[in-house]
Amino acid sequence: MRADHEIRVEVPDVRPPLVRTLSPDVLDSLWNSICCRPMSPLQREILERALAGPCAERNVIRHLAANPYLALPFGDCELRISWANTAEGEPA
C-alpha cells in the first residue's frame, strides 16, 4: 500500500491526466462524471461497483499493488487509474 495514495486519472485521447488523492469521494466523483455516458448495462454495473461501491478504494489499491494501472472501459473510451508518482515512462 502507498502512503500518499495520489493517483493519476486519465481517459486516453480524450482528457489529459489529473492527479488526485485517492478517496471514496474522488472515486464517486469519477463515477458521477461518466455515469451518464452511453455504455452497456454490464459496463455500467462494473464501473459503478469499481468506483462507487463500498470497497472501491480498497479494491483500487489492491489492483494497483499488482498492476501498473486499472483500465475501466466505458462506451468507446477507457478510464485509466494509476499511481501518480510511478517511474513508468521516466528514464532509468
C-alpha positions, 0 to 999 in steps of 0.5 A: 500500500502507498502512503500518499495514495495520489493517483493519476486519472486519465481517459486516453485521447480524450482528457489529459491526466489529473492527479488526485488523492485517492478517496471514496469521494474522488472515486464517486466523483469519477463515477458521477462524471461518466455515469451518464455516458452511453455504455452497456448495462454490464459496463455500467454495473462494473464501473459503478461497483469499481468506483462507487461501491463500498470497497472501491478504494480498497479494491483500487489499491489492491489492483494497483499493488499488482498492476501498473494501472486499472483500465475501466472501459466505458462506451468507446473510451477507457478510464485509466487509474494509476499511481501518480508518482510511478517511474513508468515512462521516466528514464532509468 
